[in-house]
Amino acid sequence: MNLRDIRIQLMMYSIGILGSLIVSTSIFAETSKSTDSMQLNPIQVAPHTYFVQGLPEMGSSANQNFISNAGFVVTPGGVVVVDALGSPILAKKLIGEIKKITPQKVVAVIVSHYHADHIYGLQEFKKIGAKIYAQGEGRNYLSSETAKLRLIASRVDFAPWVDVNTKLISADVWIDQKSTLTVGRVDFLISRVGPAHAPEDLMVYVPSEKVLFAGDLVFRGRIPFVGHADSKGWLAALDAIEQANPSVVIPGHGGFSIKPTEDITFTRDYLKYLRESMSRAAINLDPFEEAYQQADWSEYEGMPLFRAANRMNAYNVYLSIQAE
């Protein structure tokens, strides 16, 4: 049995356990619908650019899976959104906030990558006629067992905000390496920078605003989620962000940055330390636990999501270095 099969079996086992909670979740769902107090408050970071900032938490029913950022740019030809948030209800709220700012319609949504907290709102944008853009490797995720099983689990974990009506949405336009989307005479320079955080990572630079949407290539104020990332490719992607020389960077998680070089340093240093602390053990096939215990995590252990993510991050880097 290979590692992929083991992961699928573990996920199915988890789903079985979660299934026993459905009755109590349904009761909670009715209560949640009547006590929805989650608000999105767009922050203006450039003359025509705004974003909403997700919470530094694990996704849950209580926070409607509002753990990632999304942004939008208002142009004379319509609104371009980057990422669709982690549940349909959040996307509806974002659409409502956009309407408060401009009468322009949302005409495009660019997906930075196909992770659940960035895509479960896509169907709401499709309903209002927006065209979806994403990198071509996203097709592999959409057709994978991982995506299907994750959605099954999310319908329980994030009920009632993610439910049987929540679907995985494919892009209308699949991008290979680079593309320029022009809306209302405003250019959106879309570049593939993966495999990095995800195989299909895109970054979006808006020269007229000097704003770069970095997706999950940049984390601020919390421990990054590494998952099955290509950490070496991720470090190269951070260099590409700096070369764009933006005035503002909107990360996938955390506050926006007006000092990109300084604020990218946190993500870069964390990834470098993961690789440095795991490399010897991975190459020598020494036990992971020994390497993890010997590493000095003091710089990071007080940060949000350290307990939830750090050990998994280190283990995945340990495995990826062996694969290299």
Backbone bond lengths (Angstrom), bond angles and torsions (degrees), N, CA, C in turn:
res aa  C-N    CA-C-N  psi(-1)  N-CA   C-N-CA  omega(-1)  CA-C   N-CA-C  phi
1 M - - - 1.474 - - 1.529 108.75 -
2 N 1.365 117.20 127.09 1.454 118.64 -178.49 1.528 111.30 -87.04
3 L 1.334 115.13 175.00 1.464 120.50 -175.26 1.515 111.74 -61.88
4 R 1.348 116.34 -37.72 1.464 119.54 179.43 1.521 111.13 -61.98
5 D 1.346 117.02 -43.22 1.466 120.68 179.69 1.521 111.52 -63.46
6 I 1.334 115.72 -39.82 1.465 119.62 178.64 1.519 110.62 -62.01
7 R 1.345 115.90 -43.17 1.464 119.64 -178.88 1.518 110.61 -63.53
8 I 1.330 116.17 -41.37 1.472 119.31 -179.83 1.524 110.44 -64.21
9 Q 1.352 116.86 -42.50 1.464 120.04 179.29 1.522 111.33 -63.07
10 L 1.342 115.87 -40.96 1.463 119.42 178.52 1.517 110.99 -63.56
11 M 1.342 115.83 -39.62 1.456 118.95 179.41 1.529 110.81 -66.65
12 M 1.337 116.51 -40.62 1.463 119.58 178.24 1.520 111.19 -63.67
13 Y 1.328 115.83 -38.63 1.465 119.89 177.22 1.527 109.96 -62.03
14 S 1.324 115.33 -42.65 1.468 119.74 179.76 1.513 110.62 -63.43
15 I 1.341 115.08 -41.40 1.462 118.78 -179.92 1.518 110.39 -62.94
16 G 1.357 116.93 -36.92 1.461 120.62 177.86 1.517 111.72 -61.50
17 I 1.337 115.48 -42.56 1.464 119.67 178.04 1.518 110.26 -65.39
18 L 1.334 115.90 -43.04 1.456 119.44 -178.38 1.524 111.54 -65.76
19 G 1.342 114.80 -30.94 1.459 117.87 -179.85 1.512 112.64 -58.98
20 S 1.324 117.33 -31.42 1.466 120.89 179.86 1.518 112.30 -68.87
21 L 1.332 115.04 -12.84 1.465 118.89 -178.62 1.523 112.57 -95.33
22 I 1.339 117.03 -0.37 1.455 119.77 -172.25 1.523 112.57 -61.30
23 V 1.327 117.87 -39.49 1.464 120.07 -178.59 1.518 110.62 -61.08
24 S 1.336 115.93 -49.31 1.460 118.80 179.90 1.515 111.05 -67.09
25 T 1.344 116.83 -32.86 1.452 120.16 177.92 1.519 110.86 -64.88
26 S 1.331 117.14 -37.77 1.465 120.58 179.65 1.520 111.13 -62.22
27 I 1.332 115.42 -40.50 1.465 119.44 177.00 1.528 109.92 -62.78
28 F 1.357 114.85 -44.23 1.465 119.34 178.71 1.519 110.76 -62.59
29 A 1.348 116.34 -36.54 1.460 120.95 -177.20 1.521 111.11 -60.35
30 E 1.339 117.24 -45.23 1.457 120.07 -179.37 1.519 110.87 -61.98
31 T 1.337 115.94 -39.57 1.459 119.70 177.98 1.519 110.84 -65.40
32 S 1.349 116.14 -42.60 1.460 121.00 -177.27 1.518 111.53 -62.09
33 K 1.356 116.27 -40.92 1.460 119.55 -178.19 1.520 111.50 -59.97
34 S 1.318 116.43 -32.79 1.456 119.47 -177.26 1.523 112.63 -89.14
35 T 1.347 116.34 -5.86 1.465 118.96 -178.12 1.528 110.60 -127.92
36 D 1.323 117.31 36.13 1.455 121.70 -179.31 1.529 109.87 -73.73
37 S 1.318 116.35 107.04 1.459 120.79 -179.83 1.523 112.25 -116.75
38 M 1.338 117.73 7.08 1.456 121.19 -178.48 1.531 110.08 -70.20
39 Q 1.322 116.28 125.49 1.455 121.05 -179.43 1.516 110.60 -120.25
40 L 1.321 115.63 146.54 1.459 122.38 173.02 1.522 107.78 -108.27
41 N 1.305 116.79 129.40 1.462 121.05 -177.20 1.524 109.56 -122.68
42 P 1.339 117.36 96.47 1.462 119.75 -178.21 1.526 112.71 -58.77
43 I 1.328 114.69 136.68 1.463 122.46 178.65 1.523 107.48 -110.39
44 Q 1.335 116.62 126.26 1.463 120.35 179.63 1.525 109.46 -84.37
45 V 1.340 116.75 125.54 1.465 120.89 -176.56 1.521 112.74 -116.80
46 A 1.324 117.19 -9.83 1.459 123.35 178.63 1.526 106.32 -155.99
47 P 1.337 118.86 172.00 1.466 119.55 -174.93 1.526 115.05 -50.73
48 H 1.332 117.55 -36.10 1.469 119.41 -176.34 1.532 112.32 -129.90
49 T 1.330 116.35 17.16 1.468 120.82 -173.93 1.519 111.11 -120.44
50 Y 1.336 115.16 135.74 1.455 122.29 -178.04 1.531 108.50 -136.31
51 F 1.338 115.71 160.73 1.456 118.98 170.53 1.521 109.53 -150.72
52 V 1.336 114.67 159.70 1.457 120.72 173.03 1.520 107.27 -114.91
53 Q 1.329 115.90 139.49 1.465 121.75 -172.18 1.512 111.56 -105.26
54 G 1.338 115.63 120.57 1.446 121.36 177.97 1.520 112.71 -70.68
55 L 1.304 116.06 166.60 1.457 122.28 -176.83 1.531 110.82 -83.26
56 P 1.335 118.33 147.11 1.471 121.02 178.60 1.528 111.20 -82.29
57 E 1.325 115.12 62.57 1.458 121.97 -174.56 1.525 109.59 -137.79
58 M 1.328 115.50 170.10 1.455 120.41 166.61 1.528 107.94 -75.57
59 G 1.333 117.14 148.89 1.448 120.01 177.72 1.524 111.08 -64.25
60 S 1.323 116.68 145.42 1.461 121.88 -178.61 1.520 109.69 -157.90
61 S 1.330 116.12 169.04 1.459 119.64 173.12 1.522 110.95 -62.53
62 A 1.323 115.50 -36.23 1.465 119.80 -177.03 1.521 112.19 -63.36
63 N 1.341 117.40 -37.04 1.470 118.98 -178.54 1.524 112.71 -103.39
64 Q 1.335 117.19 9.43 1.468 122.86 176.49 1.532 112.59 59.42
65 N 1.332 116.59 21.12 1.465 123.41 -176.08 1.533 111.41 66.08
66 F 1.324 115.86 31.00 1.470 120.89 177.99 1.528 108.49 -88.01
67 I 1.327 115.50 75.78 1.459 120.69 -176.77 1.525 112.51 -121.86
68 S 1.331 116.69 -1.06 1.463 120.76 179.64 1.515 109.82 -125.04
69 N 1.318 114.89 166.86 1.461 121.35 179.32 1.525 111.08 -93.67
70 A 1.323 115.08 158.90 1.462 122.40 167.61 1.519 106.69 -142.74
71 G 1.317 116.63 151.65 1.460 119.73 -179.48 1.511 111.15 -135.35
72 F 1.327 115.83 169.71 1.458 118.93 176.72 1.525 110.22 -155.35
73 V 1.334 113.98 151.54 1.464 122.41 179.18 1.521 107.83 -122.55
74 V 1.320 116.34 128.50 1.460 122.50 178.98 1.527 108.64 -91.85
75 T 1.322 116.64 123.12 1.470 121.34 178.27 1.525 108.88 -122.74
76 P 1.340 117.91 166.35 1.466 120.09 176.32 1.524 113.70 -63.41
77 G 1.340 116.76 -15.88 1.456 120.00 -178.82 1.508 114.22 -106.86
78 G 1.307 117.37 6.71 1.464 120.79 -179.70 1.509 111.58 134.01
79 V 1.323 115.78 176.53 1.464 122.87 -176.83 1.525 108.86 -102.66
80 V 1.337 115.18 134.58 1.461 121.36 174.83 1.523 107.63 -110.20
81 V 1.327 116.29 125.32 1.459 123.02 -178.40 1.523 109.03 -106.12
82 V 1.320 116.31 143.48 1.461 120.94 173.66 1.527 107.78 -115.72
83 D 1.319 115.17 113.28 1.468 126.32 -178.67 1.530 111.92 75.42
84 A 1.341 114.43 151.53 1.465 120.43 -166.71 1.522 114.02 -118.39
85 L 1.349 117.26 7.08 1.462 123.44 178.22 1.533 111.76 70.77
86 G 1.356 114.87 177.70 1.447 121.23 -164.16 1.515 117.46 -97.83
87 S 1.330 118.58 9.53 1.468 121.04 175.29 1.523 108.15 -163.52
88 P 1.323 117.24 154.80 1.465 119.98 178.62 1.529 113.21 -58.23
89 I 1.336 117.31 -38.26 1.468 119.37 -179.16 1.517 111.55 -62.17
90 L 1.340 117.24 -37.53 1.459 120.17 177.87 1.522 111.06 -66.19
91 A 1.330 116.75 -39.80 1.462 120.18 178.02 1.524 110.68 -63.19
92 K 1.338 116.99 -41.37 1.460 120.01 176.74 1.523 111.02 -59.63
93 K 1.327 115.60 -41.56 1.464 119.45 179.80 1.521 110.95 -67.14
94 L 1.334 117.00 -38.29 1.456 119.80 178.34 1.526 110.36 -65.02
95 I 1.311 117.25 -42.33 1.464 120.86 176.81 1.532 110.11 -59.84
96 G 1.328 116.18 -40.27 1.467 120.21 177.75 1.514 112.37 -63.81
97 E 1.341 116.94 -39.57 1.470 120.64 178.81 1.528 110.81 -67.97
98 I 1.319 117.27 -37.36 1.466 120.62 177.88 1.520 110.11 -62.68
99 K 1.335 116.39 -40.09 1.465 120.24 179.52 1.525 112.15 -63.49
100 K 1.323 117.32 -28.53 1.460 120.64 177.68 1.526 111.39 -70.42
101 I 1.325 116.56 -24.86 1.464 121.75 -174.71 1.520 111.88 -94.23
102 T 1.333 116.85 -35.82 1.466 120.33 -175.14 1.524 111.33 -149.64
103 P 1.334 117.22 148.05 1.472 119.74 173.21 1.530 112.21 -81.20
104 Q 1.342 116.60 -6.93 1.459 120.01 179.88 1.530 110.89 -64.51
105 K 1.311 115.81 143.63 1.458 120.93 178.74 1.529 110.81 -81.13
106 V 1.330 115.44 153.26 1.463 120.21 171.83 1.519 107.39 -76.56
107 V 1.331 116.74 118.92 1.464 120.43 -175.50 1.531 112.38 -107.78
108 A 1.343 117.15 -18.64 1.469 119.32 -177.19 1.521 110.34 -151.15
109 V 1.328 114.55 146.37 1.463 121.68 171.40 1.524 106.97 -127.84
110 I 1.323 116.67 125.19 1.457 122.10 176.57 1.518 107.63 -102.93
111 V 1.324 116.32 126.42 1.462 122.29 -178.41 1.529 108.38 -94.25
112 S 1.335 116.95 119.16 1.465 119.20 -179.51 1.523 111.16 -69.21
113 H 1.342 116.97 -32.76 1.462 122.66 176.33 1.529 107.93 -174.58
114 Y 1.331 116.24 160.38 1.456 121.10 -173.52 1.524 112.28 -93.80
115 H 1.334 116.54 61.45 1.459 120.57 168.68 1.525 107.95 -102.80
116 A 1.336 115.19 147.77 1.461 121.04 -168.44 1.520 113.89 -53.91
117 D 1.329 117.54 -39.99 1.460 119.67 -175.49 1.526 112.90 -71.48
118 H 1.329 117.49 -5.42 1.463 121.70 179.25 1.528 112.94 -111.51
119 I 1.335 118.28 -8.94 1.476 118.81 -169.30 1.524 115.96 -126.39
120 Y 1.317 119.40 -14.01 1.459 118.89 -174.67 1.533 112.73 -68.46
121 G 1.309 117.69 -10.34 1.462 119.96 175.46 1.513 114.29 -92.19
122 L 1.337 118.09 -2.20 1.471 121.07 -173.43 1.527 112.87 -57.43
123 Q 1.326 117.80 -36.67 1.457 119.26 -175.09 1.524 112.79 -61.57
124 E 1.322 116.50 -29.23 1.469 119.26 179.39 1.523 111.18 -70.41
125 F 1.323 116.68 -33.70 1.464 119.67 177.17 1.527 111.17 -73.49
126 K 1.343 116.57 -34.07 1.461 119.27 175.42 1.525 110.54 -63.23
127 K 1.330 116.31 -37.24 1.463 120.10 -179.01 1.526 112.10 -60.89
128 I 1.335 117.34 -30.62 1.466 120.02 -177.89 1.527 111.59 -97.51
129 G 1.334 116.74 10.57 1.462 120.38 171.50 1.507 116.71 91.94
130 A 1.323 118.64 10.76 1.464 120.33 179.84 1.525 110.25 -74.46
131 K 1.323 116.19 147.25 1.461 121.94 176.31 1.525 108.05 -94.23
132 I 1.336 116.33 135.61 1.461 122.18 -175.60 1.530 109.78 -99.85
133 Y 1.342 115.90 131.97 1.460 122.93 178.03 1.529 108.52 -119.26
134 A 1.345 116.37 136.96 1.465 120.27 177.80 1.524 108.81 -157.42
135 Q 1.322 115.77 166.91 1.457 120.99 179.26 1.526 110.03 -79.90
136 G 1.325 117.04 145.19 1.446 122.76 -170.74 1.515 116.53 -57.48
137 E 1.344 117.29 -29.51 1.464 119.58 179.25 1.526 112.20 -64.15
138 G 1.327 116.58 -16.21 1.456 120.03 178.17 1.521 112.86 -61.51
139 R 1.339 116.81 -23.77 1.468 120.28 178.18 1.528 111.02 -62.79
140 N 1.332 115.86 -34.80 1.460 119.63 179.11 1.524 111.02 -65.54
141 Y 1.337 116.01 -39.25 1.466 118.96 177.98 1.518 110.93 -65.59
142 L 1.323 117.06 -46.36 1.459 120.88 -175.86 1.529 112.11 -60.68
143 S 1.326 117.28 -31.65 1.464 120.81 -178.74 1.529 113.08 -92.13
144 S 1.322 117.15 2.97 1.466 121.34 -174.17 1.523 112.31 -86.93
145 E 1.331 115.58 155.81 1.457 121.24 172.48 1.519 110.76 -64.33
146 T 1.324 116.68 -33.51 1.465 120.81 179.16 1.518 110.90 -56.57
147 A 1.343 116.87 -47.30 1.468 120.82 -179.06 1.518 111.26 -63.96
148 K 1.341 116.39 -42.44 1.462 119.99 -178.17 1.534 111.39 -66.82
149 L 1.322 115.78 -43.73 1.463 119.48 -179.38 1.524 111.48 -68.92
150 R 1.322 115.88 -36.97 1.464 119.09 178.07 1.525 110.89 -62.78
151 L 1.329 116.97 -40.55 1.465 119.87 179.46 1.523 110.65 -66.51
152 I 1.341 117.38 -39.80 1.469 120.39 177.21 1.527 110.27 -58.93
153 A 1.326 116.02 -46.68 1.460 119.92 179.47 1.522 111.62 -65.97
154 S 1.335 116.93 -38.07 1.468 120.88 -178.34 1.517 112.03 -66.03
155 R 1.336 116.74 -30.30 1.466 119.74 178.54 1.521 111.67 -65.34
156 V 1.325 116.44 -20.28 1.459 121.22 174.04 1.527 109.91 -94.47
157 D 1.331 115.45 -50.23 1.470 120.65 -175.37 1.529 112.68 -59.16
158 F 1.340 116.64 -36.85 1.460 120.77 -173.15 1.522 113.00 -114.40
159 A 1.332 116.73 17.37 1.464 120.10 177.24 1.528 109.78 -61.32
160 P 1.320 117.36 144.07 1.471 128.77 3.54 1.516 113.81 -91.00
161 W 1.324 117.18 5.86 1.469 121.36 -170.39 1.524 112.61 -77.09
162 V 1.317 116.52 -27.44 1.468 122.79 168.67 1.515 106.04 -117.92
163 D 1.338 116.74 123.43 1.467 119.33 -173.80 1.529 110.46 -143.32
164 V 1.325 116.74 -163.96 1.474 120.47 -176.18 1.524 112.18 -65.07
165 N 1.316 117.42 -17.96 1.461 120.97 178.84 1.526 112.52 -87.89
166 T 1.312 117.30 -6.24 1.463 121.16 178.41 1.520 109.00 -81.17
167 K 1.324 116.16 127.15 1.458 121.52 -174.83 1.532 111.34 -121.73
168 L 1.324 114.79 158.53 1.458 121.50 170.52 1.522 107.69 -84.11
169 I 1.321 116.57 126.86 1.466 121.29 -173.58 1.527 110.21 -110.62
170 S 1.314 115.55 126.47 1.460 121.54 177.43 1.527 110.09 -80.00
171 A 1.325 116.09 158.04 1.459 120.59 175.31 1.523 110.56 -74.27
172 D 1.324 115.76 152.73 1.460 121.57 171.04 1.521 110.49 -83.14
173 V 1.331 115.39 -31.60 1.466 121.49 -179.79 1.517 108.00 -128.26
174 W 1.338 116.05 120.00 1.463 120.84 177.90 1.529 108.66 -98.28
175 I 1.311 115.62 127.61 1.466 121.76 -176.83 1.522 109.03 -99.35
176 D 1.322 115.98 139.90 1.460 120.64 178.23 1.528 109.29 -85.42
177 Q 1.310 117.91 -86.48 1.470 121.23 -177.16 1.524 112.05 -108.36
178 K 1.337 115.95 -51.16 1.461 120.22 -178.03 1.518 110.08 -141.03
179 S 1.322 114.46 151.61 1.454 120.01 177.02 1.525 108.82 -159.05
180 T 1.312 115.93 148.99 1.467 120.86 173.74 1.517 108.71 -115.25
181 L 1.309 115.87 120.04 1.458 122.31 174.68 1.523 107.03 -101.71
182 T 1.321 116.54 123.92 1.463 120.73 179.54 1.522 108.98 -114.63
183 V 1.310 116.11 121.84 1.459 122.58 179.37 1.527 107.94 -130.80
184 G 1.327 116.52 123.60 1.455 119.52 179.83 1.518 112.97 56.32
185 R 1.326 116.93 38.81 1.470 124.66 -179.90 1.527 113.22 66.47
186 V 1.307 117.83 12.94 1.463 122.98 175.37 1.523 108.54 -104.78
187 D 1.332 116.27 125.74 1.462 121.21 -179.16 1.529 111.29 -89.82
188 F 1.333 114.50 138.07 1.464 122.46 173.11 1.524 106.35 -119.07
189 L 1.329 116.06 109.77 1.454 121.16 -177.73 1.525 108.15 -89.80
190 I 1.314 116.17 110.65 1.463 122.39 -174.43 1.524 108.29 -105.19
191 S 1.330 116.44 123.50 1.457 120.85 -176.69 1.519 110.69 -127.64
192 R 1.325 116.15 136.63 1.457 119.73 171.69 1.528 108.50 -77.07
193 V 1.322 116.54 130.19 1.462 121.80 178.08 1.525 110.94 -126.22
194 G 1.321 116.99 8.90 1.449 120.54 176.30 1.512 110.73 -97.45
195 P 1.332 115.91 175.52 1.462 126.81 -1.37 1.536 112.04 -66.23
196 A 1.302 114.81 129.28 1.470 121.49 179.28 1.532 107.00 -144.41
197 H 1.329 117.36 -107.43 1.468 119.36 172.89 1.529 110.05 -60.46
198 A 1.330 115.03 -39.02 1.463 122.26 175.84 1.528 107.81 -139.11
199 P 1.325 118.13 161.16 1.465 119.57 179.72 1.526 113.14 -61.85
200 E 1.350 116.38 -28.84 1.463 120.88 -172.73 1.525 113.38 -106.48
201 D 1.323 118.68 25.25 1.468 121.03 -177.35 1.528 112.44 -57.31
202 L 1.329 115.43 133.65 1.457 123.20 170.21 1.519 109.26 -123.15
203 M 1.336 116.60 147.48 1.455 119.84 165.57 1.525 107.63 -119.48
204 V 1.320 115.65 151.93 1.459 121.40 -174.34 1.522 108.47 -126.38
205 Y 1.334 116.18 120.61 1.462 120.75 179.08 1.524 109.41 -113.75
206 V 1.332 114.96 132.59 1.463 121.79 179.19 1.524 107.31 -113.00
207 P 1.342 118.58 96.23 1.473 120.73 -173.34 1.523 114.66 -58.64
208 S 1.326 116.86 -37.61 1.472 119.14 -177.96 1.518 112.24 -66.69
209 E 1.327 117.02 -24.36 1.459 122.10 178.29 1.526 112.04 -101.69
210 K 1.333 116.40 -13.65 1.474 123.11 -173.90 1.533 111.36 55.59
211 V 1.332 114.33 37.52 1.471 122.01 -179.41 1.528 108.75 -115.13
212 L 1.320 115.70 135.75 1.460 121.26 176.17 1.525 109.47 -119.74
213 F 1.322 115.64 126.14 1.468 122.00 173.63 1.526 106.94 -91.74
214 A 1.331 116.03 115.36 1.463 120.89 -171.67 1.523 114.21 -98.11
215 G 1.320 118.19 -6.53 1.456 118.75 -174.58 1.517 110.41 56.03
216 D 1.318 117.02 -147.58 1.463 120.34 -176.17 1.522 113.00 -87.07
217 L 1.316 116.59 18.41 1.466 119.49 169.66 1.519 110.34 -71.65
218 V 1.324 116.60 -22.81 1.463 121.46 -179.48 1.525 108.86 -128.37
219 F 1.326 115.19 129.36 1.465 123.07 173.24 1.522 107.46 -118.42
220 R 1.324 116.49 142.03 1.461 121.08 174.55 1.523 109.10 -132.93
221 G 1.335 115.79 136.03 1.455 121.04 172.69 1.514 115.53 78.80
222 R 1.333 118.64 9.02 1.459 121.58 178.95 1.527 107.58 -161.01
223 I 1.323 114.73 163.61 1.459 119.89 176.99 1.532 109.03 -68.95
224 P 1.322 117.94 131.73 1.465 119.66 177.04 1.526 111.94 -62.30
225 F 1.322 115.38 156.66 1.455 121.29 171.08 1.521 107.04 -98.66
226 V 1.319 117.00 115.07 1.459 121.49 -177.28 1.521 110.87 -90.37
227 G 1.321 117.70 -41.23 1.460 119.59 179.47 1.512 111.08 54.18
228 H 1.325 116.21 -131.12 1.468 121.09 -179.62 1.534 110.18 -100.56
229 A 1.309 116.12 36.47 1.461 121.56 -176.12 1.525 112.31 -66.27
230 D 1.310 114.87 157.31 1.459 123.28 168.36 1.522 105.81 -91.96
231 S 1.328 117.06 94.71 1.473 120.14 -173.01 1.515 112.07 -64.67
232 K 1.330 117.13 -32.56 1.468 119.46 177.96 1.533 110.13 -67.66
233 G 1.320 116.33 -44.24 1.454 120.22 177.27 1.519 112.04 -65.34
234 W 1.317 116.37 -34.08 1.466 121.34 178.85 1.525 110.14 -63.25
235 L 1.312 117.50 -43.66 1.466 120.56 178.80 1.532 110.50 -61.80
236 A 1.326 116.96 -38.87 1.465 120.09 177.33 1.528 110.67 -65.93
237 A 1.329 116.88 -36.28 1.467 120.75 179.29 1.527 111.31 -64.86
238 L 1.320 117.46 -36.30 1.465 120.26 177.24 1.522 110.62 -63.35
239 D 1.314 116.96 -35.96 1.467 120.21 175.91 1.531 110.27 -63.44
240 A 1.333 116.75 -38.27 1.465 120.61 179.67 1.521 111.56 -65.28
241 I 1.326 116.56 -35.77 1.468 119.90 177.26 1.518 110.11 -63.71
242 E 1.313 117.07 -45.17 1.470 120.68 179.80 1.521 111.42 -62.96
243 Q 1.324 117.03 -37.16 1.461 120.46 -179.15 1.525 111.93 -65.73
244 A 1.335 117.06 -26.56 1.466 120.29 176.70 1.523 111.63 -69.19
245 N 1.329 116.79 -21.78 1.469 123.67 177.29 1.534 113.06 54.64
246 P 1.329 117.25 51.84 1.469 119.34 178.47 1.529 111.37 -74.84
247 S 1.319 115.42 158.06 1.468 120.35 172.92 1.521 110.88 -83.66
248 V 1.332 115.69 -30.77 1.462 121.71 -178.55 1.528 108.67 -133.24
249 V 1.327 115.73 135.85 1.461 121.09 172.03 1.528 108.19 -118.03
250 I 1.323 115.59 128.24 1.465 121.49 173.33 1.519 106.92 -102.55
251 P 1.332 117.57 112.12 1.464 120.31 -178.28 1.521 111.60 -81.22
252 G 1.315 115.78 173.05 1.459 119.65 175.41 1.511 112.40 -73.82
253 H 1.333 116.27 -25.70 1.461 122.37 -179.64 1.520 108.53 -143.86
254 G 1.322 116.75 132.87 1.460 121.01 177.54 1.509 112.80 100.03
255 G 1.331 115.28 178.20 1.451 121.59 -175.72 1.517 113.50 -70.59
256 F 1.345 115.46 157.52 1.459 119.88 178.03 1.527 110.02 -69.67
257 S 1.309 116.00 159.66 1.456 121.31 -175.66 1.527 110.76 -120.20
258 I 1.323 116.31 132.50 1.463 121.14 171.51 1.532 110.22 -107.28
259 K 1.335 115.44 4.96 1.462 122.02 173.34 1.528 108.00 -130.72
260 P 1.329 115.85 69.77 1.464 119.34 -171.72 1.523 114.40 -55.15
261 T 1.311 117.63 -43.02 1.465 119.33 -177.27 1.518 111.11 -59.70
262 E 1.332 116.48 -42.49 1.464 120.63 179.88 1.525 111.28 -69.60
263 D 1.329 116.38 -43.14 1.463 119.39 -172.13 1.526 113.07 -79.15
264 I 1.324 117.18 -23.76 1.464 120.03 173.46 1.522 110.10 -69.45
265 T 1.328 115.48 -25.34 1.465 120.57 -176.74 1.522 112.16 -56.96
266 F 1.322 117.96 -37.30 1.463 120.13 -178.61 1.524 111.08 -59.91
267 T 1.350 116.00 -51.48 1.467 119.43 -179.62 1.523 110.50 -62.40
268 R 1.342 116.29 -42.87 1.468 119.88 -179.60 1.528 111.24 -61.97
269 D 1.332 116.86 -47.21 1.472 120.15 -177.94 1.526 111.66 -64.26
270 Y 1.322 116.42 -37.31 1.465 119.80 179.11 1.527 110.53 -64.55
271 L 1.319 116.66 -46.50 1.469 119.97 179.30 1.521 111.26 -63.45
272 K 1.324 116.25 -41.16 1.466 119.74 178.99 1.520 110.61 -62.96
273 Y 1.328 116.31 -40.45 1.461 118.26 -178.94 1.527 111.20 -68.49
274 L 1.322 117.10 -38.37 1.465 119.52 175.08 1.526 110.50 -57.12
275 R 1.307 116.54 -45.20 1.464 120.47 -178.22 1.539 110.76 -68.28
276 E 1.334 116.29 -42.81 1.467 119.38 -178.76 1.528 111.18 -65.29
277 S 1.324 116.77 -41.24 1.467 120.18 -175.16 1.533 112.71 -76.43
278 M 1.320 117.14 -21.78 1.462 120.51 -177.37 1.524 113.31 -103.77
279 S 1.319 117.99 -17.21 1.477 120.98 -170.49 1.519 113.50 -58.55
280 R 1.330 117.43 -52.19 1.461 119.55 -174.67 1.530 111.22 -60.19
281 A 1.334 115.65 -46.82 1.465 118.94 -179.13 1.528 110.83 -64.10
282 A 1.327 116.73 -40.61 1.460 120.09 -178.90 1.525 111.33 -64.42
283 I 1.316 116.57 -44.77 1.467 121.00 -177.81 1.533 111.04 -69.21
284 N 1.341 116.22 -38.84 1.473 120.30 -178.67 1.525 113.21 -86.26
285 L 1.340 116.21 -0.76 1.473 122.28 -177.09 1.526 111.90 60.12
286 D 1.325 115.95 32.76 1.460 120.86 173.09 1.524 109.18 -76.06
287 P 1.332 118.52 156.14 1.467 120.52 -178.21 1.528 112.61 -59.97
288 F 1.315 115.37 138.17 1.464 120.12 179.06 1.524 111.67 -59.53
289 E 1.337 117.11 -44.63 1.469 120.47 -175.24 1.521 111.73 -57.37
290 E 1.314 117.36 -39.57 1.468 120.30 178.70 1.522 110.46 -63.08
291 A 1.316 116.54 -45.39 1.465 120.18 179.83 1.524 110.85 -63.19
292 Y 1.339 116.27 -40.63 1.466 119.71 -178.31 1.525 111.08 -65.85
293 Q 1.321 116.69 -42.37 1.462 120.61 -179.41 1.519 112.04 -67.94
294 Q 1.317 117.14 -30.75 1.458 120.59 -178.21 1.529 112.90 -79.71
295 A 1.330 117.39 -19.42 1.461 120.94 -179.24 1.525 110.84 -72.57
296 D 1.316 115.71 150.42 1.463 122.29 178.68 1.530 108.67 -98.24
297 W 1.330 116.10 105.24 1.464 121.10 -177.76 1.529 112.59 -98.84
298 S 1.308 118.00 11.96 1.467 121.68 -172.08 1.529 113.20 -59.37
299 E 1.317 117.36 -30.51 1.461 119.74 -178.97 1.526 112.17 -69.79
300 Y 1.326 116.51 -21.24 1.463 120.38 -171.89 1.526 114.58 -116.46
301 E 1.329 118.18 -18.13 1.458 119.87 -167.48 1.526 114.31 -68.07
302 G 1.321 118.99 -15.57 1.458 120.06 177.09 1.514 113.68 -90.83
303 M 1.332 117.21 0.24 1.464 120.30 -175.08 1.525 111.45 -85.72
304 P 1.362 116.38 153.34 1.466 119.58 175.87 1.523 111.71 -54.96
305 L 1.335 115.46 137.55 1.460 125.61 176.31 1.527 113.90 71.12
306 F 1.347 117.20 13.52 1.468 118.21 175.97 1.526 110.19 -60.80
307 R 1.327 117.53 -49.54 1.470 120.86 -177.60 1.524 111.31 -64.53
308 A 1.315 116.70 -35.09 1.460 120.28 -176.38 1.528 112.66 -76.00
309 A 1.337 117.08 -31.75 1.462 118.79 -168.27 1.515 115.94 -118.83
310 N 1.334 119.13 -26.65 1.464 118.97 -165.92 1.532 113.69 -65.62
311 R 1.329 117.51 -45.99 1.465 119.26 -178.46 1.536 110.36 -62.24
312 M 1.331 116.03 -43.34 1.462 119.89 178.54 1.531 110.65 -62.61
313 N 1.341 116.46 -41.50 1.462 120.12 178.21 1.527 110.87 -58.84
314 A 1.329 115.14 -47.74 1.459 119.60 -178.56 1.524 111.18 -62.30
315 Y 1.326 116.69 -41.58 1.470 120.22 -178.52 1.527 110.65 -65.81
316 N 1.323 117.15 -41.61 1.458 119.71 179.84 1.524 111.83 -66.24
317 V 1.340 117.10 -36.53 1.469 119.76 175.79 1.524 110.09 -67.27
318 Y 1.328 116.70 -40.25 1.476 122.56 175.54 1.529 109.94 -54.50
319 L 1.331 116.90 -47.89 1.469 121.30 -180.00 1.536 111.54 -68.00
320 S 1.330 116.51 -39.75 1.468 118.65 -176.57 1.528 111.63 -68.84
321 I 1.326 116.43 -34.01 1.466 119.31 177.35 1.526 109.67 -65.91
322 Q 1.306 117.39 -38.83 1.468 120.09 175.46 1.523 110.98 -62.31
323 A 1.332 116.29 -38.20 1.468 120.23 179.87 1.522 111.56 -68.84
324 E 1.333 116.35 -30.31 1.469 119.80 -179.87 1.509 111.03 -64.79
